């Protein structure tokens, strides 16, 4: 009768045999190339397993790098967009400052070429109701601005002061229907009156007969009559001349030279030689009398 359990070599013997075989393989591999083919074949078999074992860490590293790169790109894009926006804003501001500098230089140039004393002021608000064209300036009676003073810009006459408070003043534009300004045709010296039409781009000349020597393109300048506007300032250019045979006066329109739809900096005019007190009008010294006591 065979025994139910057979016994083999002991563990010590197995360990010894394994150690001997391992040492023999190491010695054989070191001293000869007999095992190269076997090692190559085994490496081909184990390579997919090696790749499969290393795949999760590699995927994890690749995904992490991709996410970090994407976040870096997003952050960089956001930063560059913010820089671009700031740069565009600065460019817009620089463009506005450049235009303002050009306007101020033109105003300063006019202040030297014109004979009257001038004071520059900025527009605070504009009222262009159908029957009332007025603007508010940021300077008033503390700068000695007073009622009926003429106001112009670098292109021509704008209007005249109708009200002045210490901090601001109100100007009636030449296109206001209630405003009339004495003018003359620069080409031939013909006098007439330009009346506001209620439109920013039009003045009317209602008091010239049909046979008057006037034609489109004629320049209208202030005549100096009436004492409000000094003589010689550009007012408008004649646009249309329409004769009315059945009526005594022609229909004549003109376009203001001042471009009233884009005014910003203006000049307030003093036509006499009295100095303009800009600091404190109340402390301006009064001229002493030369009469003997």
KOLDOKE-690931 format. One line per 5 residues: their letters; for each residue x, y, z of C-alpha. Coordinates in nm, 4 decimals, decimal comma. Example, Ala and Ser with C-alpha at 12.3 -4.5 7.8 and 13.67 -1.06 7.14 Angstrom:
<nodes>
AS> 1,2300:-0,4500:0,7800 ~ 1,3670:-0,1060:0,7140
</nodes>
This chain:
<nodes>
XXXXX> 0,0000:0,0000:0,0000 ~ 0,1342:0,3448:-0,1102 ~ 0,1559:0,6192:0,1477 ~ -0,0937:0,9066:0,1139 ~ 0,1705:1,1797:0,1393
XXXXX> 0,5127:1,1574:-0,0231 ~ 0,7968:1,3633:0,1110 ~ 1,0482:1,5448:-0,1157 ~ 1,3720:1,7205:-0,0541 ~ 1,3832:1,9428:0,2405
XXXXX> 1,3743:2,3205:0,2180 ~ 1,7400:2,3516:0,2969 ~ 1,8310:2,1237:0,0089 ~ 1,6020:2,3196:-0,2239 ~ 1,7580:2,6487:-0,1140
XXXXX> 2,1053:2,5082:-0,1662 ~ 2,0210:2,3817:-0,5159 ~ 1,8675:2,7173:-0,6063 ~ 2,1726:2,9037:-0,4814 ~ 2,4037:2,6746:-0,6790
XXXXX> 2,1979:2,7216:-0,9983 ~ 2,1921:3,0984:-0,9517 ~ 2,5646:3,1121:-0,8969 ~ 2,6186:2,8910:-1,2021 ~ 2,4006:3,1199:-1,4176
XXXXX> 2,5835:3,4311:-1,2946 ~ 2,9219:3,2758:-1,3628 ~ 2,8100:3,1541:-1,7059 ~ 2,6663:3,4978:-1,8014 ~ 2,9786:3,6728:-1,6829
XXXXX> 3,2244:3,4467:-1,8623 ~ 3,0327:3,3685:-2,1836 ~ 2,7450:3,4853:-2,4069 ~ 2,5519:3,1648:-2,3968 ~ 2,2567:3,3222:-2,2115
XXXXX> 2,2246:3,6378:-2,4258 ~ 1,9651:3,4860:-2,6557 ~ 1,7683:3,3556:-2,3616 ~ 1,7842:3,6933:-2,1847 ~ 1,6739:3,8731:-2,5004
XXXXX> 1,3825:3,6403:-2,5469 ~ 1,2778:3,6811:-2,1870 ~ 1,3053:4,0629:-2,2138 ~ 1,0711:4,0586:-2,5120 ~ 0,8218:3,8607:-2,3079
XXXXX> 0,8487:4,0770:-1,9981 ~ 0,8607:4,4167:-2,1770 ~ 0,4789:4,4481:-2,2160 ~ 0,4357:4,3610:-1,8525 ~ 0,6966:4,6236:-1,7585
XXXXX> 0,5200:4,8870:-1,9679 ~ 0,1862:4,7906:-1,8196 ~ 0,3228:4,8220:-1,4671 ~ 0,4758:5,1647:-1,5421 ~ 0,1732:5,2943:-1,7333
XXXXX> -0,0335:5,4306:-1,4397 ~ 0,2478:5,6480:-1,2967 ~ 0,3350:5,7747:-1,6442 ~ -0,0270:5,8581:-1,7209 ~ -0,0584:6,0313:-1,3883
XXXXX> 0,2572:6,2378:-1,4530 ~ 0,1474:6,3232:-1,8066 ~ -0,1975:6,4292:-1,6918 ~ -0,0516:6,6379:-1,4106 ~ 0,1908:6,8089:-1,6487
XXXXX> -0,0892:6,8738:-1,8967 ~ -0,3144:7,0247:-1,6319 ~ -0,0329:7,2415:-1,4990 ~ 0,0589:7,3536:-1,8508 ~ -0,3044:7,4331:-1,9292
XXXXX> -0,3419:7,6318:-1,6085 ~ -0,0181:7,8168:-1,6813 ~ -0,1436:7,9001:-2,0310 ~ -0,4761:8,0204:-1,8904 ~ -0,3028:8,2342:-1,6272
XXXXX> -0,0615:8,3752:-1,8842 ~ -0,3464:8,4485:-2,1245 ~ -0,5418:8,6257:-1,8512 ~ -0,2364:8,8288:-1,7532 ~ -0,1631:8,9266:-2,1127
XXXXX> -0,5248:9,0263:-2,1731 ~ -0,5156:9,2446:-1,8621 ~ -0,1892:9,4030:-1,9773 ~ -0,3350:9,4608:-2,3234 ~ -0,6459:9,6223:-2,1758
XXXXX> -0,4347:9,8504:-1,9572 ~ -0,2119:9,9384:-2,2503 ~ -0,5113:10,0177:-2,4726 ~ -0,6620:10,2306:-2,1968 ~ -0,3350:10,4205:-2,1611
XXXXX> -0,3183:10,4668:-2,5379 ~ -0,6709:10,6059:-2,5408 ~ -0,5824:10,8434:-2,2596 ~ -0,2617:10,9464:-2,4349 ~ -0,4549:11,0093:-2,7557
XXXXX> -0,7063:11,2234:-2,5662 ~ -0,4228:11,4117:-2,3927 ~ -0,2492:11,4636:-2,7254 ~ -0,5633:11,6118:-2,8808 ~ -0,6216:11,8260:-2,5725
XXXXX> -0,2608:11,9462:-2,5888 ~ -0,3093:12,0423:-2,9537 ~ -0,6262:12,2326:-2,8683 ~ -0,4608:12,4117:-2,5763 ~ -0,1598:12,5031:-2,7870
XXXXX> -0,3928:12,6445:-3,0501 ~ -0,5742:12,8438:-2,7817 ~ -0,2439:12,9682:-2,6412 ~ -0,1339:13,0675:-2,9892 ~ -0,4540:13,2632:-3,0402
XXXXX> -0,4077:13,4397:-2,7065 ~ -0,0855:13,5880:-2,8433 ~ -0,2011:13,6669:-3,1980 ~ -0,5284:13,8362:-3,1102 ~ -0,5221:14,1930:-2,9863
XXXXX> -0,7699:14,1549:-2,7000 ~ -0,7055:13,9980:-2,3616 ~ -0,8255:13,6400:-2,3442 ~ -0,9065:13,3902:-2,0705 ~ -0,9435:13,0200:-2,1467
XXXXX> -1,2326:12,8248:-1,9926 ~ -1,3745:12,4742:-2,0223 ~ -1,7321:12,3760:-2,1017 ~ -1,9169:12,2239:-1,8061 ~ -2,2543:12,1502:-1,9655
XXXXX> -2,4470:12,2076:-2,2867 ~ -2,8164:12,2868:-2,3278 ~ -2,9383:12,2335:-2,6840 ~ -3,3147:12,2580:-2,6417 ~ -3,4955:12,3502:-2,9684
XXXXX> -3,5391:12,7133:-2,8649 ~ -3,2468:12,7574:-2,6252 ~ -2,8812:12,7015:-2,7077 ~ -2,6635:12,7697:-2,4027 ~ -2,3488:12,6311:-2,2432
XXXXX> -2,1969:12,6630:-1,8950 ~ -1,8292:12,7472:-1,8387 ~ -1,6124:12,6556:-1,5392 ~ -1,5105:13,0171:-1,4702 ~ -1,7229:13,3086:-1,3516
XXXXX> -1,7183:13,6454:-1,1832 ~ -1,4198:13,5597:-0,9614 ~ -1,2211:13,5792:-1,2871 ~ -1,3956:13,9091:-1,3728 ~ -1,6177:13,7452:-1,6356
XXXXX> -1,9269:13,9597:-1,6782 ~ -2,2447:13,9790:-1,8815 ~ -2,2230:14,0438:-2,2579 ~ -1,8614:13,9348:-2,2902 ~ -1,7876:13,7686:-2,6260
XXXXX> -1,6807:13,4045:-2,6251 ~ -1,4965:13,2285:-2,9084 ~ -1,2760:12,9313:-2,9860 ~ -0,9856:12,8797:-3,2244 ~ -1,2230:12,8737:-3,5239
XXXXX> -1,4554:13,1656:-3,4604 ~ -1,7261:13,3296:-3,2507 ~ -1,9224:13,0998:-3,0172 ~ -2,1580:13,3374:-2,8341 ~ -2,1729:13,5830:-2,5465
XXXXX> -2,1960:13,5633:-2,1677 ~ -2,5518:13,6125:-2,0382 ~ -2,5018:13,5310:-1,6693 ~ -2,2002:13,5098:-1,4401 ~ -2,1714:13,3676:-1,0886
XXXXX> -1,8521:13,3335:-0,8841 ~ -1,7893:12,9727:-0,9924 ~ -1,9397:12,9539:-1,3411 ~ -2,0891:13,1528:-1,6245 ~ -2,3580:13,0930:-1,8863
XXXXX> -2,3044:13,1592:-2,2558 ~ -2,5739:13,2098:-2,5195 ~ -2,4637:13,0511:-2,8480 ~ -2,4906:13,2439:-3,1750 ~ -2,7285:12,9763:-3,3074
XXXXX> -2,9869:13,0441:-3,0346 ~ -3,3065:13,1792:-3,2003 ~ -3,2999:13,4835:-2,9709 ~ -2,9428:13,5782:-3,0581 ~ -2,8398:13,8263:-3,3268
XXXXX> -2,4873:13,9395:-3,4100 ~ -2,3818:14,2310:-3,6343 ~ -2,1582:14,1011:-3,9153 ~ -2,0080:14,2158:-4,2392 ~ -1,9026:14,0344:-4,5541
XXXXX> -1,5263:14,0156:-4,5514 ~ -1,5058:14,0354:-4,9310 ~ -1,6830:14,3683:-4,9766 ~ -1,7555:14,5063:-4,6264 ~ -2,1359:14,4790:-4,6605
XXXXX> -2,3045:14,5039:-4,3181 ~ -2,5907:14,2824:-4,2034 ~ -2,7147:14,0838:-3,9021 ~ -2,6814:13,7078:-3,8496 ~ -2,9654:13,5539:-3,6488
XXXXX> -2,9689:13,2152:-3,4763 ~ -3,1792:12,9475:-3,6450 ~ -3,2119:12,6999:-3,3579 ~ -2,9770:12,4604:-3,5415 ~ -2,6115:12,4229:-3,4445
XXXXX> -2,4926:12,4272:-3,8046 ~ -2,6934:12,7220:-3,9389 ~ -2,7337:13,0977:-3,9087 ~ -2,9872:13,3073:-4,0993 ~ -2,9284:13,6437:-4,2665
XXXXX> -3,2871:13,7720:-4,3049 ~ -3,2213:14,1406:-4,3766 ~ -3,0376:14,1450:-4,7114 ~ -3,2254:14,2501:-5,0294 ~ -3,2409:14,0231:-5,3311
XXXXX> -2,9833:14,2332:-5,5193 ~ -2,7227:14,2270:-5,2398 ~ -2,3646:14,1447:-5,3345 ~ -2,3358:13,8181:-5,1442 ~ -2,2572:13,4687:-5,2644
XXXXX> -2,1955:13,1196:-5,1209 ~ -1,8511:13,0905:-4,9661 ~ -1,8338:13,4500:-4,8450 ~ -1,6785:13,4855:-4,5005 ~ -1,8805:13,6720:-4,2391
XXXXX> -1,6847:13,8503:-3,9664 ~ -1,7896:14,0579:-3,6679 ~ -1,8453:14,4189:-3,7672 ~ -1,7784:14,5718:-3,4267 ~ -2,1163:14,7490:-3,4285
XXXXX> -2,3153:14,7278:-3,1089 ~ -2,0071:14,7246:-2,8887 ~ -2,0322:14,3588:-2,7774 ~ -1,8134:14,1764:-3,0301 ~ -1,4799:14,3299:-3,1359
XXXXX> -1,4372:14,3760:-3,5077 ~ -1,2761:14,1122:-3,7256 ~ -1,3592:13,7762:-3,5661 ~ -1,4793:13,4982:-3,8058 ~ -1,8479:13,4187:-3,7540
XXXXX> -1,9737:13,2024:-4,0406 ~ -1,9433:13,1120:-4,4068 ~ -2,2346:13,1799:-4,6416 ~ -2,3907:12,8505:-4,7488 ~ -2,6959:12,9299:-4,9641
XXXXX> -2,8371:13,2428:-5,1286 ~ -3,1953:13,2204:-5,2612 ~ -3,3603:13,5257:-5,4174 ~ -3,7325:13,5868:-5,3676 ~ -3,8629:13,8072:-5,6515
XXXXX> -4,2000:13,8557:-5,4821 ~ -4,0406:13,9555:-5,1496 ~ -3,7937:14,2305:-5,0553 ~ -3,5368:14,0050:-4,8843 ~ -3,3484:13,6971:-4,9978
XXXXX> -3,3249:13,3713:-4,8035 ~ -2,9621:13,3390:-4,6968 ~ -2,8105:13,0786:-4,4659 ~ -2,4577:13,0479:-4,3272 ~ -2,2569:12,7819:-4,1418
XXXXX> -2,0861:12,8874:-3,8128 ~ -1,7077:12,8713:-3,8211 ~ -1,6817:12,7686:-3,4541 ~ -1,8064:12,4094:-3,5084 ~ -2,0452:12,4347:-3,2152
XXXXX> -2,1127:12,0616:-3,1991 ~ -1,7589:11,9872:-3,0771 ~ -1,6586:12,2739:-2,8508 ~ -1,4627:12,2045:-2,5323 ~ -1,2104:12,4793:-2,4551
XXXXX> -1,3214:12,8381:-2,5142 ~ -1,1803:13,1885:-2,4907 ~ -1,3517:13,4718:-2,3052 ~ -1,2574:13,8080:-2,4546 ~ -1,1863:14,1458:-2,2963
XXXXX> -1,1883:14,4151:-2,5611 ~ -1,0384:14,6910:-2,3425 ~ -0,6940:14,7219:-2,1888 ~ -0,8007:14,6736:-1,8258 ~ -0,5889:14,3951:-1,6694
XXXXX> -0,7730:14,0742:-1,5849 ~ -0,7488:13,9978:-1,2088 ~ -0,7174:13,6188:-1,1944 ~ -0,6262:13,5619:-0,8285 ~ -0,8471:13,7719:-0,6054
XXXXX> -1,0565:14,0415:-0,7744 ~ -1,1560:14,1923:-0,4386 ~ -0,7912:14,2789:-0,3652 ~ -0,7159:14,4411:-0,7003 ~ -0,5625:14,7826:-0,6254
XXXXX> -0,7594:15,0812:-0,7477 ~ -0,5768:15,3388:-0,9608 ~ -0,4748:15,6442:-0,7635 ~ -0,5881:15,9841:-0,8758 ~ -0,3301:16,2167:-1,0249
XXX> -0,5220:16,5299:-0,9247 ~ -0,3434:16,7530:-0,6730 ~ -0,4846:16,7808:-0,3257
</nodes>
